[in-house]
Amino acid sequence: MKFVQKHFDCDEIIISKGDKGGLYLNKEMLYSYPAVDIVIRDTVGSGDSYLAGFLAAKLNGHDPIQIIKTAASLGAFVTSHTGANPEYEREDFDIFYYETIFKDELITSKNILEALKTPEK
């Protein structure tokens, strides 16, 4: 990866490895994240979704660990549904994200929804 980074003069490289997880190399460090444990329904669109999650988190200023977690989660979310672009609400992905990324913590869907609500002004 360092060779590719140097040869093509690119600061960052991301690699989706499907059920083997993913890698993100920036100027400072190589980040590796395992695949999210899901029931695979359809892999069409999963790589594109991985990239979309990566870009959304990066453009929103998240740190590298959050970026690769979001990428892995969105790719897995789409893979766990049928079709390359399944219909879903943002809330559906948010619940999936918190249930898969923080599966070892005691978090319920109700707690997730409460945490995601923004206070009204």
Order of alpha helices (4+ residues) and beta strands (2+ residues): alpha-beta-beta-beta-alpha-alpha-alpha-alpha
